[in-house]
Amino acid sequence: MRECGATTDFTTQISVDPGYWHTIGNVFVADAYNGGKRGTWGGPWADMAWIGPDHLMVTYDDKARIFDQHKVVNGVRITYRPAAH
């Protein structure tokens, strides 16, 4: 989660971190500007699960406004699945 002041919405951010600082990569960034379900952190609801040793599934509220959605980061493949709430 990140929030940058009174005039901006909370965001949900998911990163792949291989364990050392210089290669951390955000794979998903979204806010709930369009409505939808929010997580306890304030940003749009999202969930993630490893479906293989180098494959991550990100499920997120289908009303989230997406800013970044990378398909591969640090050798990890990411699949996205919007979900209605």
C-alpha positions in Angstrom: 0.0 0.0 0.0 1.1 3.5 -0.7 -0.7 6.8 -0.1 0.7 10.1 -1.2 -1.6 12.7 0.3 -5.1 14.0 0.8 -5.9 14.4 -3.0 -4.7 10.9 -4.0 -6.2 7.4 -3.4 -4.5 4.5 -1.6 -2.8 2.1 -4.0 -2.1 -1.6 -3.9 1.4 -2.6 -5.1 2.7 -6.1 -5.5 6.5 -6.6 -5.9 8.7 -9.6 -6.7 11.7 -9.5 -4.3 14.4 -12.0 -5.0 16.1 -11.2 -1.7 18.5 -8.4 -2.7 17.6 -4.7 -3.0 18.8 -3.7 -6.5 16.5 -6.0 -8.4 13.1 -5.6 -6.7 10.4 -5.1 -9.2 6.9 -3.8 -8.9 4.7 -6.1 -11.0 1.3 -4.6 -10.2 0.1 -1.1 -9.2 -3.5 0.0 -8.9 -5.9 2.3 -7.1 -9.6 2.1 -6.3 -10.5 5.4 -8.0 -13.3 3.5 -9.9 -14.8 2.0 -6.8 -14.9 -1.7 -6.0 -13.8 -3.7 -3.0 -10.9 -2.3 -0.9 -8.4 -4.3 1.1 -7.8 -3.7 4.8 -4.9 -1.5 3.8 -7.2 1.0 1.9 -6.2 0.2 -1.6 -8.1 -2.0 -4.0 -8.4 -5.6 -3.0 -5.9 -8.0 -4.5 -4.5 -11.4 -3.7 -1.6 -13.5 -4.9 -0.6 -17.1 -5.0 2.4 -19.0 -6.3 1.2 -21.5 -8.8 4.7 -22.7 -9.7 8.3 -22.0 -8.6 8.5 -19.1 -11.0 4.9 -18.3 -11.7 2.7 -15.9 -9.7 -1.1 -15.5 -10.0 -2.4 -12.1 -9.1 -6.2 -11.8 -8.6 -7.6 -8.3 -8.2 -10.9 -6.4 -8.0 -12.1 -5.9 -11.6 -13.0 -2.2 -10.8 -9.4 -1.3 -9.9 -7.7 1.3 -12.0 -4.4 -0.4 -13.2 -1.2 1.7 -13.6 1.4 -1.1 -14.0 0.8 -4.8 -14.8 4.1 -6.5 -15.8 4.1 -10.0 -17.2 7.6 -11.0 -16.3 9.9 -9.5 -13.5 13.1 -11.0 -12.2 12.5 -14.2 -14.1 9.1 -14.6 -12.6 6.0 -14.9 -14.9 2.9 -13.2 -13.6 -0.6 -14.1 -14.6 -3.5 -11.7 -13.8 -7.1 -12.5 -13.1 -9.7 -9.8 -12.5 -12.5 -10.8 -10.1 -15.9 -9.2 -9.6 -16.9 -8.4 -6.0 
